[in-house]
Amino acid sequence: MGNAIADNDLPGSGRPVSGAAGWYAVVVLCLALLVSFTDRLVINLVVDPIRAGLELTDFEISLLQGAGFAVIFALAGVPCGRLADRANRRNVIMAGITLWSAATIGCGLAPDFPTFFAARVSVGLGEAALVPAASSLIIDSFSPRLRGTALGVFSLGATFGTGTALFVGGVVLAWSSAGLLAPIPFIGPLAPWRQLFVLVGISGLFLLPLFLLVPEPARHHRSGLLPIAGVLRRLGAGNGAVLRVCLVKGVLGIGDYALISWLPTLLQRSHGMSPLEAGGLIALSITASGVVASVGGGLLSDLFVRRWGVPTRVVLLLGCYALTIAGASTSFFAATEQQIALAFAGWALGSIGGYVIGHVVMQESVPNEMRATTIALSLTVTALLGIGLGPSLVPLVAVHILGGEASLQPAMATVSLAAALLALVVIWPPVRKGLAALRNEALRAAA
C-alpha cells in the first residue's frame, strides 16, 4: 500500500530486538507494572481501617492516597527519565522495584501518620523509575508496526494491577478476618490492613530474578543525551503537540484517581458491601474494560499507522475522551452497585485506551535521546494533577460544594466529568491536525 509506513520511517526504528526476547521483556515489564499499581492502590481498599487505626480524617487519608505518593513521584520522574536515557534501563527498573517493595512493607508497619506518609513518599520514588525506562526499552525492542500492540500489552499491568489491588486485597482481608494468617511469623500479630501491605510489598521482591533475562536493546540513531534546553525545544515543536498529550494525561488523571480512590469506600459506605465484594466488583469492571482498551487500543492505533500513517494515530484520542465523558456523566445517575461499576467501566475504557495511544504518540514524536525523559515528564504531570489533586478534590467538593461527606458519589462524578471535558479541549489541536492528515491520506488513496 503506497501510503503505509516503512519500519525505518521513525527515529529509533533501526533493527529491533523483537521476537521471543522482546516479548519476554514485555511480559516481565507488564508484571512489574501490575505489582507497582497493586502497591500504589491497595490503600484504597482499607481507607476506613487505616483511618480508625491511626485516628485520621478523610482529608489526611486523601493525602496518603494522593499527595504522599504524587509529590516525590512527580519530582523524581524527570531525573529518573534522564537516568534511563543514559544508563542500563533494566538495572534502573530493578532498583526501583527494590525500593518501592520495601517502602510498601514500611506502610504496613507505620505507627503514625508521619511515618506512613514517609513510606508512601518512598513508594512514589521507587515507582517513578519504572514506566519511563520500560517504555523506552519497549520502543527500542519493536518496529513501528508493533509498538502500539507491545505498549498495549505492557499497559495491561496497570489494568490488572488496579484489579489485583482491589480483588486480591479483599481476599487477603477475608483470610485475615478468618484467622488464616495468624500462624505466619511476624505477619500474624499485625492488624489485617497491616498484613495486607506487608504481603503485597514482599510479592514485588520475587520479580527481581525474572529481570536477569531481560535484554537491554541497542539505542538506535543516538547522538548523545540531549541537554534540557534541547529537550524543551523538541517538546515545544509542532504547536506543542507532545506537551498537550502530556498535559491531557494529567488532566484526565484527576478523574482517574478521583474515581479509583473513592469507589471502594463508596460501595462499602453507601451500599453495604464488604471489602472483598467491593474489590471484586471494581476489579471485574476495570479488568474487562482495561483489557479491551489496552490491547484493542494498541492494535487499532497500529492499524491506523499501517493504513494511513503515523500522524493519524492521535485521532483515536478523540473517541477515547468522548468515552470518559459518557462514563463520568453516567456516574451521576447510577443507583445500584452494578450501575456504578458499569459507569466506571465506560470511563476506564476511554481513559486506558487514551493512556496507551498517548504513550505511543509521545514517543514517536521525539528522538531516541529523550524518549524516557518525555514519558517521565508525562508521569510528572499526571502525578501533580491526577494523583495529587484527584483523591483530595473529591472530599473537598463533597464538603464545601455539595453539602457534606454524604455527597461522595456526586462529588466523584463532578470531578471526573470536569476533568474529561477539559481533556477534550486540551487535546483538540493535535487531533484536528491528525484528522487533516487522515483526510489527505483518504483522498490520496481514492485518487
Buried (B, 14 or more C-beta within 10 A) or exposed (E): EEBEBEBEBBBBBBEBBBEEBBBBBBBBBBBBBBBBBBBBBBBBBBBBBBBEBBEBEBEBBBBBBBBBBBBBBBBBBBBBBBBBBBBEBBBBBBBBBBBBBBBBBBBBBBEEBEBBBBBBBBBBBBBBBBBBBBBBBBBBBBBBBBBBBBBBBBBBBBBBBBBBBBBBBBBBBBBBEEEEBEEEEEBEEBBBBBBBBBBBBBBBBEBBEBBEEBEBBEBBEBEEBBEEEEBEEBBEEBEBBBBBBBBBBBBBBBBBBBBBBBBBBBBBBEBEBBBBBBBBBBBBBBBBBBBBBBBBBBBBBBBBBBBBBBBBBBBBBBBBBEBBBBBBBBBBEBEEBEEBBBBBBBBBBBBBBBBBBBBBBBBBBBBBBBBBBBBBBBBBBBBBBBBBBBBBBBBBBBBEEBEEEEBBBBBBBBBBBBBBBBBBEBBBBBBEBBBEBBEBBBEEEEE
